[in-house]
Amino acid sequence: MPIIVNLDVMMAKRKISLGELAERIDLTPANLSILKTGKAKAVRFSTLEAICKELDCQPGDILEYRPEESTV
């Protein structure tokens, strides 16, 4: 998938665990884990806003677009 989730990188930079972040943004650790591993199909803006607010970052720090390489 061309959308890369760098949540684990930002969490490491801010020295915060998945459980602690999940509690602070009122999300279950399981749902945050799905997002962190890039398995989520969508993310609500309210969730993205809460993550950015808590980690003091921009959405672009968490989400990245990398085009897929074509195999011709």
All heavy atoms as a GROMACS GRO file, in nm:
protein
  555
    1MET      N    1   0.085  -0.118   0.000
    1MET     CA    2   0.000   0.000   0.000
    1MET      C    3   0.089   0.124   0.000
    1MET      O    4   0.186   0.130   0.075
    1MET     CB    5  -0.091  -0.001   0.123
    1MET     CG    6  -0.179   0.122   0.129
    1MET     SD    7  -0.270   0.145   0.281
    1MET     CE    8  -0.409   0.041   0.255
    2PRO      N    9   0.056   0.223  -0.081
    2PRO     CA   10   0.142   0.341  -0.091
    2PRO      C   11   0.134   0.437   0.028
    2PRO      O   12   0.214   0.528   0.036
    2PRO     CB   13   0.095   0.408  -0.219
    2PRO     CG   14  -0.035   0.348  -0.254
    2PRO     CD   15  -0.046   0.219  -0.182
    3ILE      N   16   0.041   0.418   0.121
    3ILE     CA   17   0.036   0.502   0.240
    3ILE      C   18   0.110   0.430   0.351
    3ILE      O   19   0.076   0.319   0.390
    3ILE     CB   20  -0.109   0.531   0.285
    3ILE    CG1   21  -0.187   0.603   0.174
    3ILE    CG2   22  -0.110   0.612   0.415
    3ILE    CD1   23  -0.136   0.742   0.141
    4ILE      N   24   0.214   0.494   0.403
    4ILE     CA   25   0.298   0.438   0.508
    4ILE      C   26   0.263   0.509   0.639
    4ILE      O   27   0.256   0.632   0.644
    4ILE     CB   28   0.448   0.458   0.477
    4ILE    CG1   29   0.482   0.410   0.337
    4ILE    CG2   30   0.534   0.393   0.584
    4ILE    CD1   31   0.456   0.265   0.312
    5VAL      N   32   0.244   0.432   0.745
    5VAL     CA   33   0.213   0.487   0.877
    5VAL      C   34   0.341   0.486   0.960
    5VAL      O   35   0.399   0.380   0.984
    5VAL     CB   36   0.102   0.407   0.947
    5VAL    CG1   37   0.071   0.466   1.084
    5VAL    CG2   38  -0.024   0.403   0.861
    6ASN      N   39   0.385   0.604   1.000
    6ASN     CA   40   0.507   0.619   1.079
    6ASN      C   41   0.477   0.650   1.225
    6ASN      O   42   0.557   0.716   1.293
    6ASN     CB   43   0.594   0.731   1.019
    6ASN     CG   44   0.646   0.696   0.882
    6ASN    OD1   45   0.694   0.586   0.860
    6ASN    ND2   46   0.633   0.788   0.788
    7LEU      N   47   0.366   0.600   1.274
    7LEU     CA   48   0.327   0.627   1.412
    7LEU      C   49   0.429   0.573   1.510
    7LEU      O   50   0.462   0.638   1.609
    7LEU     CB   51   0.188   0.568   1.440
    7LEU     CG   52   0.131   0.591   1.579
    7LEU    CD1   53   0.124   0.739   1.613
    7LEU    CD2   54  -0.007   0.528   1.591
    8ASP      N   55   0.483   0.455   1.483
    8ASP     CA   56   0.580   0.396   1.574
    8ASP      C   57   0.706   0.483   1.585
    8ASP      O   58   0.764   0.495   1.693
    8ASP     CB   59   0.616   0.254   1.531
    8ASP     CG   60   0.662   0.243   1.387
    8ASP    OD1   61   0.638   0.337   1.308
    8ASP    OD2   62   0.721   0.140   1.352
    9VAL      N   63   0.744   0.548   1.475
    9VAL     CA   64   0.861   0.637   1.476
    9VAL      C   65   0.835   0.756   1.567
    9VAL      O   66   0.919   0.792   1.650
    9VAL     CB   67   0.896   0.683   1.333
    9VAL    CG1   68   1.007   0.786   1.333
    9VAL    CG2   69   0.931   0.564   1.246
   10MET      N   70   0.717   0.818   1.551
   10MET     CA   71   0.684   0.935   1.635
   10MET      C   72   0.670   0.896   1.781
   10MET      O   73   0.712   0.971   1.869
   10MET     CB   74   0.556   1.002   1.585
   10MET     CG   75   0.572   1.079   1.456
   10MET     SD   76   0.705   1.201   1.457
   10MET     CE   77   0.658   1.306   1.592
   11MET      N   78   0.614   0.779   1.807
   11MET     CA   79   0.600   0.733   1.945
   11MET      C   80   0.738   0.712   2.008
   11MET      O   81   0.759   0.748   2.124
   11MET     CB   82   0.518   0.605   1.952
   11MET     CG   83   0.371   0.628   1.922
   11MET     SD   84   0.277   0.474   1.906
   11MET     CE   85   0.312   0.394   2.061
   12ALA      N   86   0.830   0.657   1.932
   12ALA     CA   87   0.966   0.635   1.983
   12ALA      C   88   1.036   0.769   2.010
   12ALA      O   89   1.103   0.785   2.113
   12ALA     CB   90   1.047   0.552   1.884
   13LYS      N   91   1.017   0.865   1.919
   13LYS     CA   92   1.078   0.997   1.938
   13LYS      C   93   1.025   1.066   2.064
   13LYS      O   94   1.098   1.138   2.131
   13LYS     CB   95   1.052   1.087   1.817
   13LYS     CG   96   1.134   1.051   1.696
   13LYS     CD   97   1.104   1.148   1.582
   13LYS     CE   98   1.188   1.113   1.459
   13LYS     NZ   99   1.159   1.203   1.346
   14ARG      N  100   0.897   1.043   2.092
   14ARG     CA  101   0.835   1.107   2.209
   14ARG      C  102   0.843   1.020   2.335
   14ARG      O  103   0.795   1.058   2.441
   14ARG     CB  104   0.688   1.140   2.180
   14ARG     CG  105   0.666   1.232   2.062
   14ARG     CD  106   0.729   1.368   2.081
   14ARG     NE  107   0.687   1.461   1.979
   14ARG     CZ  108   0.764   1.502   1.878
   14ARG    NH1  109   0.886   1.455   1.866
   14ARG    NH2  110   0.719   1.589   1.790
   15LYS      N  111   0.901   0.901   2.318
   15LYS     CA  112   0.918   0.807   2.430
   15LYS      C  113   0.786   0.778   2.500
   15LYS      O  114   0.772   0.792   2.622
   15LYS     CB  115   1.022   0.859   2.530
   15LYS     CG  116   1.161   0.869   2.471
   15LYS     CD  117   1.259   0.921   2.573
   15LYS     CE  118   1.401   0.913   2.527
   15LYS     NZ  119   1.443   1.002   2.424
   16ILE      N  120   0.688   0.736   2.422
   16ILE     CA  121   0.557   0.703   2.475
   16ILE      C  122   0.518   0.564   2.427
   16ILE      O  123   0.542   0.528   2.311
   16ILE     CB  124   0.451   0.809   2.434
   16ILE    CG1  125   0.319   0.784   2.505
   16ILE    CG2  126   0.434   0.817   2.285
   16ILE    CD1  127   0.219   0.898   2.491
   17SER      N  128   0.460   0.486   2.515
   17SER     CA  129   0.420   0.349   2.480
   17SER      C  130   0.283   0.350   2.412
   17SER      O  131   0.206   0.447   2.423
   17SER     CB  132   0.414   0.262   2.605
   17SER     OG  133   0.305   0.302   2.686
   18LEU      N  134   0.254   0.241   2.346
   18LEU     CA  135   0.125   0.225   2.279
   18LEU      C  136   0.011   0.236   2.381
   18LEU      O  137  -0.087   0.306   2.358
   18LEU     CB  138   0.120   0.091   2.206
   18LEU     CG  139  -0.008   0.070   2.127
   18LEU    CD1  140   0.023   0.066   1.978
   18LEU    CD2  141  -0.076  -0.057   2.168
   19GLY      N  142   0.026   0.168   2.493
   19GLY     CA  143  -0.079   0.171   2.596
   19GLY      C  144  -0.102   0.310   2.652
   19GLY      O  145  -0.216   0.350   2.673
   20GLU      N  146   0.006   0.383   2.675
   20GLU     CA  147  -0.006   0.518   2.730
   20GLU      C  148  -0.072   0.612   2.630
   20GLU      O  149  -0.161   0.690   2.665
   20GLU     CB  150   0.132   0.570   2.769
   20GLU     CG  151   0.128   0.704   2.839
   20GLU     CD  152   0.264   0.753   2.882
   20GLU    OE1  153   0.362   0.675   2.874
   20GLU    OE2  154   0.273   0.871   2.922
   21LEU      N  155  -0.030   0.604   2.503
   21LEU     CA  156  -0.091   0.689   2.401
   21LEU      C  157  -0.238   0.654   2.383
   21LEU      O  158  -0.322   0.744   2.374
   21LEU     CB  159  -0.016   0.676   2.268
   21LEU     CG  160  -0.070   0.761   2.152
   21LEU    CD1  161  -0.068   0.910   2.187
   21LEU    CD2  162   0.008   0.734   2.025
   22ALA      N  163  -0.269   0.526   2.379
   22ALA     CA  164  -0.408   0.482   2.363
   22ALA      C  165  -0.495   0.539   2.475
   22ALA      O  166  -0.605   0.588   2.451
   22ALA     CB  167  -0.416   0.330   2.362
   23GLU      N  168  -0.443   0.535   2.597
   23GLU     CA  169  -0.520   0.587   2.711
   23GLU      C  170  -0.538   0.739   2.699
   23GLU      O  171  -0.648   0.790   2.723
   23GLU     CB  172  -0.445   0.554   2.840
   23GLU     CG  173  -0.522   0.592   2.964
   23GLU     CD  174  -0.449   0.551   3.091
   23GLU    OE1  175  -0.392   0.440   3.093
   23GLU    OE2  176  -0.450   0.630   3.187
   24ARG      N  177  -0.434   0.808   2.660
   24ARG     CA  178  -0.441   0.955   2.649
   24ARG      C  179  -0.537   1.002   2.541
   24ARG      O  180  -0.597   1.109   2.554
   24ARG     CB  181  -0.303   1.012   2.622
   24ARG     CG  182  -0.209   1.007   2.740
   24ARG     CD  183  -0.081   1.076   2.705
   24ARG     NE  184   0.018   1.067   2.810
   24ARG     CZ  185   0.135   1.128   2.806
   24ARG    NH1  186   0.169   1.202   2.701
   24ARG    NH2  187   0.219   1.116   2.906
   25ILE      N  188  -0.551   0.924   2.433
   25ILE     CA  189  -0.640   0.967   2.324
   25ILE      C  190  -0.773   0.893   2.326
   25ILE      O  191  -0.852   0.907   2.234
   25ILE     CB  192  -0.572   0.954   2.185
   25ILE    CG1  193  -0.541   0.809   2.152
   25ILE    CG2  194  -0.448   1.040   2.179
   25ILE    CD1  195  -0.495   0.788   2.009
   26ASP      N  196  -0.796   0.815   2.430
   26ASP     CA  197  -0.922   0.743   2.450
   26ASP      C  198  -0.952   0.649   2.334
   26ASP      O  199  -1.058   0.652   2.273
   26ASP     CB  200  -1.037   0.842   2.472
   26ASP     CG  201  -1.159   0.774   2.531
   26ASP    OD1  202  -1.143   0.674   2.604
   26ASP    OD2  203  -1.272   0.820   2.503
   27LEU      N  204  -0.854   0.562   2.303
   27LEU     CA  205  -0.866   0.462   2.199
   27LEU      C  206  -0.818   0.330   2.259
   27LEU      O  207  -0.730   0.331   2.345
   27LEU     CB  208  -0.777   0.501   2.080
   27LEU     CG  209  -0.805   0.440   1.945
   27LEU    CD1  210  -0.943   0.481   1.894
   27LEU    CD2  211  -0.699   0.482   1.845
   28THR      N  212  -0.874   0.220   2.215
   28THR     CA  213  -0.827   0.092   2.269
   28THR      C  214  -0.687   0.064   2.215
   28THR      O  215  -0.655   0.100   2.102
   28THR     CB  216  -0.920  -0.025   2.230
   28THR    OG1  217  -0.912  -0.044   2.089
   28THR    CG2  218  -1.063   0.001   2.273
   29PRO      N  219  -0.602  -0.001   2.296
   29PRO     CA  220  -0.469  -0.037   2.248
   29PRO      C  221  -0.475  -0.123   2.121
   29PRO      O  222  -0.391  -0.109   2.032
   29PRO     CB  223  -0.408  -0.115   2.364
   29PRO     CG  224  -0.478  -0.062   2.484
   29PRO     CD  225  -0.619  -0.033   2.438
   30ALA      N  226  -0.576  -0.208   2.110
   30ALA     CA  227  -0.589  -0.294   1.991
   30ALA      C  228  -0.613  -0.209   1.866
   30ALA      O  229  -0.552  -0.233   1.761
   30ALA     CB  230  -0.703  -0.393   2.010
   31ASN      N  231  -0.701  -0.110   1.875
   31ASN     CA  232  -0.729  -0.024   1.759
   31ASN      C  233  -0.608   0.063   1.724
   31ASN      O  234  -0.579   0.084   1.606
   31ASN     CB  235  -0.852   0.063   1.783
   31ASN     CG  236  -0.980  -0.014   1.769
   31ASN    OD1  237  -0.984  -0.119   1.705
   31ASN    ND2  238  -1.086   0.035   1.828
   32LEU      N  239  -0.537   0.112   1.825
   32LEU     CA  240  -0.418   0.191   1.798
   32LEU      C  241  -0.310   0.104   1.735
   32LEU      O  242  -0.238   0.148   1.645
   32LEU     CB  243  -0.367   0.255   1.927
   32LEU     CG  244  -0.253   0.356   1.910
   32LEU    CD1  245  -0.292   0.467   1.814
   32LEU    CD2  246  -0.211   0.411   2.044
   33SER      N  247  -0.301  -0.020   1.777
   33SER     CA  248  -0.204  -0.113   1.720
   33SER      C  249  -0.233  -0.140   1.572
   33SER      O  250  -0.141  -0.146   1.489
   33SER     CB  251  -0.206  -0.245   1.796
   33SER     OG  252  -0.115  -0.336   1.740
   34ILE      N  253  -0.360  -0.153   1.537
   34ILE     CA  254  -0.400  -0.172   1.397
   34ILE      C  255  -0.354  -0.053   1.313
   34ILE      O  256  -0.302  -0.070   1.203
   34ILE     CB  257  -0.552  -0.195   1.385
   34ILE    CG1  258  -0.589  -0.332   1.442
   34ILE    CG2  259  -0.600  -0.181   1.241
   34ILE    CD1  260  -0.738  -0.354   1.461
   35LEU      N  261  -0.371   0.066   1.366
   35LEU     CA  262  -0.326   0.186   1.295
   35LEU      C  263  -0.174   0.189   1.286
   35LEU      O  264  -0.116   0.213   1.180
   35LEU     CB  265  -0.378   0.311   1.367
   35LEU     CG  266  -0.338   0.445   1.306
   35LEU    CD1  267  -0.385   0.457   1.163
   35LEU    CD2  268  -0.391   0.559   1.391
   36LYS      N  269  -0.108   0.160   1.396
   36LYS     CA  270   0.039   0.166   1.402
   36LYS      C  271   0.104   0.068   1.304
   36LYS      O  272   0.206   0.100   1.243
   36LYS     CB  273   0.086   0.136   1.545
   36LYS     CG  274   0.234   0.155   1.566
   36LYS     CD  275   0.273   0.123   1.707
   36LYS     CE  276   0.327  -0.017   1.709
   36LYS     NZ  277   0.417  -0.051   1.813
   37THR      N  278   0.046  -0.047   1.286
   37THR     CA  279   0.105  -0.148   1.199
   37THR      C  280   0.067  -0.129   1.052
   37THR      O  281   0.110  -0.206   0.967
   37THR     CB  282   0.064  -0.290   1.242
   37THR    OG1  283  -0.078  -0.300   1.242
   37THR    CG2  284   0.119  -0.324   1.379
   38GLY      N  285  -0.014  -0.027   1.023
   38GLY     CA  286  -0.052   0.002   0.885
   38GLY      C  287  -0.162  -0.087   0.832
   38GLY      O  288  -0.187  -0.092   0.712
   39LYS      N  289  -0.231  -0.158   0.921
   39LYS     CA  290  -0.338  -0.248   0.878
   39LYS      C  291  -0.475  -0.181   0.872
   39LYS      O  292  -0.571  -0.240   0.825
   39LYS     CB  293  -0.344  -0.370   0.970
   39LYS     CG  294  -0.219  -0.455   0.959
   39LYS     CD  295  -0.225  -0.574   1.050
   39LYS     CE  296  -0.097  -0.656   1.035
   39LYS     NZ  297  -0.088  -0.763   1.130
   40ALA      N  298  -0.483  -0.057   0.920
   40ALA     CA  299  -0.609   0.016   0.918
   40ALA      C  300  -0.643   0.057   0.776
   40ALA      O  301  -0.556   0.091   0.696
   40ALA     CB  302  -0.600   0.140   1.007
   41LYS      N  303  -0.771   0.052   0.742
   41LYS     CA  304  -0.818   0.093   0.610
   41LYS      C  305  -0.856   0.241   0.608
   41LYS      O  306  -0.867   0.301   0.502
   41LYS     CB  307  -0.940   0.010   0.568
   41LYS     CG  308  -0.909  -0.137   0.554
   41LYS     CD  309  -0.812  -0.163   0.441
   41LYS     CE  310  -0.782  -0.311   0.428
   41LYS     NZ  311  -0.668  -0.337   0.344
   42ALA      N  312  -0.876   0.298   0.726
   42ALA     CA  313  -0.915   0.438   0.737
   42ALA      C  314  -0.878   0.490   0.875
   42ALA      O  315  -0.855   0.412   0.967
   42ALA     CB  316  -1.065   0.453   0.715
   43VAL      N  317  -0.871   0.620   0.886
   43VAL     CA  318  -0.849   0.683   1.017
   43VAL      C  319  -0.936   0.808   1.023
   43VAL      O  320  -0.944   0.884   0.926
   43VAL     CB  321  -0.700   0.717   1.041
   43VAL    CG1  322  -0.646   0.812   0.937
   43VAL    CG2  323  -0.677   0.771   1.180
   44ARG      N  324  -1.004   0.825   1.133
   44ARG     CA  325  -1.089   0.943   1.150
   44ARG      C  326  -1.002   1.065   1.175
   44ARG      O  327  -0.898   1.055   1.241
   44ARG     CB  328  -1.183   0.923   1.269
   44ARG     CG  329  -1.288   0.821   1.244
   44ARG     CD  330  -1.385   0.814   1.359
   44ARG     NE  331  -1.489   0.719   1.324
   44ARG     CZ  332  -1.576   0.672   1.409
   44ARG    NH1  333  -1.573   0.709   1.535
   44ARG    NH2  334  -1.668   0.588   1.368
   45PHE      N  335  -1.047   1.177   1.123
   45PHE     CA  336  -0.973   1.301   1.147
   45PHE      C  337  -0.966   1.331   1.296
   45PHE      O  338  -0.865   1.384   1.343
   45PHE     CB  339  -1.037   1.419   1.072
   45PHE     CG  340  -1.003   1.423   0.926
   45PHE    CD1  341  -1.089   1.484   0.837
   45PHE    CD2  342  -0.887   1.367   0.877
   45PHE    CE1  343  -1.060   1.491   0.701
   45PHE    CE2  344  -0.856   1.373   0.741
   45PHE     CZ  345  -0.943   1.435   0.653
   46SER      N  346  -1.070   1.299   1.371
   46SER     CA  347  -1.068   1.325   1.515
   46SER      C  348  -0.959   1.242   1.584
   46SER      O  349  -0.893   1.289   1.677
   46SER     CB  350  -1.204   1.298   1.578
   46SER     OG  351  -1.243   1.164   1.555
   47THR      N  352  -0.939   1.118   1.536
   47THR     CA  353  -0.833   1.034   1.592
   47THR      C  354  -0.697   1.089   1.552
   47THR      O  355  -0.606   1.099   1.636
   47THR     CB  356  -0.848   0.889   1.540
   47THR    OG1  357  -0.976   0.838   1.581
   47THR    CG2  358  -0.738   0.800   1.594
   48LEU      N  359  -0.681   1.127   1.426
   48LEU     CA  360  -0.556   1.184   1.380
   48LEU      C  361  -0.523   1.313   1.455
   48LEU      O  362  -0.409   1.336   1.495
   48LEU     CB  363  -0.564   1.210   1.229
   48LEU     CG  364  -0.437   1.255   1.159
   48LEU    CD1  365  -0.324   1.155   1.178
   48LEU    CD2  366  -0.464   1.277   1.011
   49GLU      N  367  -0.625   1.394   1.477
   49GLU     CA  368  -0.607   1.518   1.553
   49GLU      C  369  -0.560   1.489   1.695
   49GLU      O  370  -0.467   1.553   1.746
   49GLU     CB  371  -0.738   1.597   1.557
   49GLU     CG  372  -0.729   1.725   1.638
   49GLU     CD  373  -0.863   1.797   1.651
   49GLU    OE1  374  -0.964   1.748   1.596
   49GLU    OE2  375  -0.865   1.901   1.718
   50ALA      N  376  -0.622   1.391   1.760
   50ALA     CA  377  -0.586   1.357   1.898
   50ALA      C  378  -0.442   1.305   1.905
   50ALA      O  379  -0.367   1.340   1.997
   50ALA     CB  380  -0.683   1.253   1.954
   51ILE      N  381  -0.403   1.223   1.808
   51ILE     CA  382  -0.267   1.171   1.805
   51ILE      C  383  -0.167   1.285   1.786
   51ILE      O  384  -0.066   1.295   1.857
   51ILE     CB  385  -0.251   1.065   1.693
   51ILE    CG1  386  -0.329   0.940   1.729
   51ILE    CG2  387  -0.104   1.033   1.669
   51ILE    CD1  388  -0.342   0.839   1.614
   52CYS      N  389  -0.195   1.373   1.689
   52CYS     CA  390  -0.105   1.486   1.663
   52CYS      C  391  -0.094   1.579   1.783
   52CYS      O  392   0.014   1.627   1.815
   52CYS     CB  393  -0.152   1.563   1.540
   52CYS     SG  394  -0.126   1.474   1.386
   53LYS      N  395  -0.205   1.602   1.849
   53LYS     CA  396  -0.205   1.688   1.967
   53LYS      C  397  -0.120   1.626   2.078
   53LYS      O  398  -0.038   1.693   2.139
   53LYS     CB  399  -0.348   1.709   2.015
   53LYS     CG  400  -0.359   1.802   2.134
   53LYS     CD  401  -0.504   1.824   2.173
   53LYS     CE  402  -0.516   1.914   2.293
   53LYS     NZ  403  -0.655   1.932   2.336
   54GLU      N  404  -0.138   1.498   2.101
   54GLU     CA  405  -0.066   1.429   2.208
   54GLU      C  406   0.082   1.414   2.178
   54GLU      O  407   0.165   1.424   2.268
   54GLU     CB  408  -0.130   1.292   2.233
   54GLU     CG  409  -0.104   1.236   2.368
   54GLU     CD  410  -0.145   1.326   2.484
   54GLU    OE1  411  -0.259   1.377   2.486
   54GLU    OE2  412  -0.061   1.346   2.574
   55LEU      N  413   0.117   1.389   2.052
   55LEU     CA  414   0.257   1.370   2.015
   55LEU      C  415   0.325   1.501   1.970
   55LEU      O  416   0.442   1.500   1.936
   55LEU     CB  417   0.268   1.265   1.904
   55LEU     CG  418   0.225   1.124   1.940
   55LEU    CD1  419   0.240   1.031   1.820
   55LEU    CD2  420   0.304   1.070   2.060
   56ASP      N  421   0.248   1.610   1.967
   56ASP     CA  422   0.299   1.741   1.925
   56ASP      C  423   0.366   1.729   1.788
   56ASP      O  424   0.486   1.755   1.773
   56ASP     CB  425   0.396   1.797   2.029
   56ASP     CG  426   0.434   1.941   1.998
   56ASP    OD1  427   0.353   2.013   1.937
   56ASP    OD2  428   0.547   1.981   2.033
   57CYS      N  429   0.287   1.685   1.690
   57CYS     CA  430   0.340   1.666   1.555
   57CYS      C  431   0.234   1.702   1.452
   57CYS      O  432   0.122   1.736   1.487
   57CYS     CB  433   0.387   1.521   1.537
   57CYS     SG  434   0.255   1.398   1.541
   58GLN      N  435   0.270   1.691   1.326
   58GLN     CA  436   0.180   1.717   1.215
   58GLN      C  437   0.134   1.585   1.154
   58GLN      O  438   0.204   1.484   1.165
   58GLN     CB  439   0.252   1.800   1.108
   58GLN     CG  440   0.290   1.940   1.152
   58GLN     CD  441   0.168   2.025   1.179
   58GLN    OE1  442   0.074   2.029   1.100
   58GLN    NE2  443   0.167   2.091   1.293
   59PRO      N  444   0.017   1.583   1.086
   59PRO     CA  445  -0.028   1.460   1.022
   59PRO      C  446   0.077   1.400   0.927
   59PRO      O  447   0.092   1.279   0.919
   59PRO     CB  448  -0.153   1.503   0.945
   59PRO     CG  449  -0.206   1.619   1.023
   59PRO     CD  450  -0.083   1.690   1.074
   60GLY      N  451   0.154   1.485   0.860
   60GLY     CA  452   0.258   1.438   0.769
   60GLY      C  453   0.373   1.368   0.840
   60GLY      O  454   0.451   1.297   0.776
   61ASP      N  455   0.385   1.389   0.970
   61ASP     CA  456   0.486   1.318   1.048
   61ASP      C  457   0.445   1.173   1.070
   61ASP      O  458   0.529   1.087   1.095
   61ASP     CB  459   0.509   1.385   1.184
   61ASP     CG  460   0.565   1.525   1.172
   61ASP    OD1  461   0.642   1.551   1.077
   61ASP    OD2  462   0.531   1.610   1.258
   62ILE      N  463   0.316   1.148   1.061
   62ILE     CA  464   0.261   1.015   1.088
   62ILE      C  465   0.228   0.940   0.960
   62ILE      O  466   0.252   0.819   0.951
   62ILE     CB  467   0.134   1.027   1.176
   62ILE    CG1  468   0.172   1.087   1.311
   62ILE    CG2  469   0.067   0.892   1.194
   62ILE    CD1  470   0.055   1.125   1.396
   63LEU      N  471   0.175   1.010   0.861
   63LEU     CA  472   0.135   0.946   0.735
   63LEU      C  473   0.225   0.992   0.622
   63LEU      O  474   0.257   1.110   0.610
   63LEU     CB  475  -0.011   0.982   0.702
   63LEU     CG  476  -0.114   0.943   0.806
   63LEU    CD1  477  -0.251   0.995   0.766
   63LEU    CD2  478  -0.118   0.793   0.825
   64GLU      N  479   0.263   0.898   0.538
   64GLU     CA  480   0.354   0.927   0.426
   64GLU      C  481   0.303   0.854   0.302
   64GLU      O  482   0.255   0.741   0.311
   64GLU     CB  483   0.493   0.875   0.464
   64GLU     CG  484   0.597   0.888   0.358
   64GLU     CD  485   0.729   0.827   0.401
   64GLU    OE1  486   0.746   0.790   0.519
   64GLU    OE2  487   0.816   0.815   0.313
   65TYR      N  488   0.314   0.919   0.188
   65TYR     CA  489   0.276   0.856   0.061
   65TYR      C  490   0.401   0.816  -0.014
   65TYR      O  491   0.490   0.897  -0.038
   65TYR     CB  492   0.194   0.954  -0.023
   65TYR     CG  493   0.167   0.901  -0.162
   65TYR    CD1  494   0.075   0.798  -0.183
   65TYR    CD2  495   0.234   0.953  -0.271
   65TYR    CE1  496   0.052   0.749  -0.311
   65TYR    CE2  497   0.210   0.903  -0.399
   65TYR     CZ  498   0.119   0.802  -0.418
   65TYR     OH  499   0.096   0.753  -0.543
   66ARG      N  500   0.408   0.688  -0.050
   66ARG     CA  501   0.516   0.635  -0.134
   66ARG      C  502   0.452   0.561  -0.250
   66ARG      O  503   0.390   0.458  -0.228
   66ARG     CB  504   0.604   0.539  -0.056
   66ARG     CG  505   0.699   0.604   0.038
   66ARG     CD  506   0.800   0.504   0.089
   66ARG     NE  507   0.840   0.541   0.222
   66ARG     CZ  508   0.886   0.458   0.314
   66ARG    NH1  509   0.895   0.329   0.287
   66ARG    NH2  510   0.921   0.500   0.432
   67PRO      N  511   0.467   0.613  -0.370
   67PRO     CA  512   0.405   0.543  -0.485
   67PRO      C  513   0.462   0.402  -0.501
   67PRO      O  514   0.580   0.380  -0.475
   67PRO     CB  515   0.443   0.630  -0.605
   67PRO     CG  516   0.522   0.744  -0.555
   67PRO     CD  517   0.541   0.730  -0.408
   68GLU      N  518   0.375   0.312  -0.540
   68GLU     CA  519   0.420   0.175  -0.566
   68GLU      C  520   0.502   0.174  -0.692
   68GLU      O  521   0.471   0.243  -0.789
   68GLU     CB  522   0.300   0.082  -0.579
   68GLU     CG  523   0.224   0.063  -0.450
   68GLU     CD  524   0.105  -0.030  -0.467
   68GLU    OE1  525   0.068  -0.062  -0.582
   68GLU    OE2  526   0.048  -0.069  -0.363
   69GLU      N  527   0.606   0.093  -0.692
   69GLU     CA  528   0.688   0.082  -0.812
   69GLU      C  529   0.621  -0.013  -0.909
   69GLU      O  530   0.580  -0.123  -0.871
   69GLU     CB  531   0.828   0.034  -0.776
   69GLU     CG  532   0.902   0.132  -0.688
   69GLU     CD  533   1.048   0.096  -0.670
   69GLU    OE1  534   1.099   0.014  -0.750
   69GLU    OE2  535   1.108   0.148  -0.578
   70SER      N  536   0.610   0.031  -1.031
   70SER     CA  537   0.546  -0.054  -1.132
   70SER      C  538   0.644  -0.160  -1.182
   70SER      O  539   0.763  -0.135  -1.194
   70SER     CB  540   0.495   0.029  -1.249
   70SER     OG  541   0.603   0.095  -1.310
   71THR      N  542   0.590  -0.277  -1.208
   71THR     CA  543   0.674  -0.386  -1.259
   71THR      C  544   0.639  -0.408  -1.404
   71THR      O  545   0.540  -0.473  -1.437
   71THR     CB  546   0.650  -0.515  -1.178
   71THR    OG1  547   0.513  -0.545  -1.177
   71THR    CG2  548   0.701  -0.498  -1.036
   72VAL      N  549   0.714  -0.345  -1.492
   72VAL     CA  550   0.686  -0.352  -1.636
   72VAL      C  551   0.779  -0.452  -1.701
   72VAL      O  552   0.888  -0.471  -1.669
   72VAL     CB  553   0.703  -0.215  -1.703
   72VAL    CG1  554   0.674  -0.223  -1.852
   72VAL    CG2  555   0.615  -0.113  -1.637
   0.00000   0.00000   0.00000
